[in-house]
Amino acid sequence: MKKTLTASGLLLLTAANTALAHPGHDHSDWSSPLVHTLFYGAIAAVIGTAYFVIRQSRHKRQNTQQKED
């Protein structure tokens, strides 16, 4: 599982780097602040969701272990 996540993460980073490295990436465009805000907001949402899911999973596992004892 860990190898799969690592491999897919590296693949995504490689794809993202290629997608953003194009000659038309213009920071002076009027929509640039909005696009960057949405992009980084989406990243923050994914990180927040992952944190929430991991925290719930750990909490559920701890409750199961306490019930067994």
RAMODA-V668595 format. One record per helix or strand of 2 or more residues. SS is the DSSP state (H for helix, E for strand). FROM is the first residue (numbers start at 1). TO is the last residue. Records with the same first field share a line. If there is no record, write none. Layout:
SS=FROM-TO + FROM-TO
//
This chain:
H=2-20 + 32-68
//
